[in-house]
Amino acid sequence: HATLLTIFIGVFIGLVSPAIFSFPAELLPEPIIGFGFGIVGTNLGIGISLGPYVVGMLRDATGNYIWSFAAMATFTALGIIPVLFLKRQTNKSLQVN
């Protein structure tokens, strides 16, 4: 079962990254797209750096991974909330009449 789970994780991680990194280009005006990519990259780096540390602390404090997974699910849900309020920018030069 672990091999199948690992394959699924690999496939879905491969699908998530392009979606995340396409947000700045779709949601921001052209002059600040680079800034948007910087924000995405910074948040990704913070999550990669702090995530394992927090999961390990919770594992050590509780003796199991249940609270660690609950914390990851909570932070994921909280991260979705701001995305719901974003609006896509329309580029009039790309629209076909």
Salt bridges, closest charged atoms under 4 A:
GLU26 OE1 - ARG88 NH2 2.90
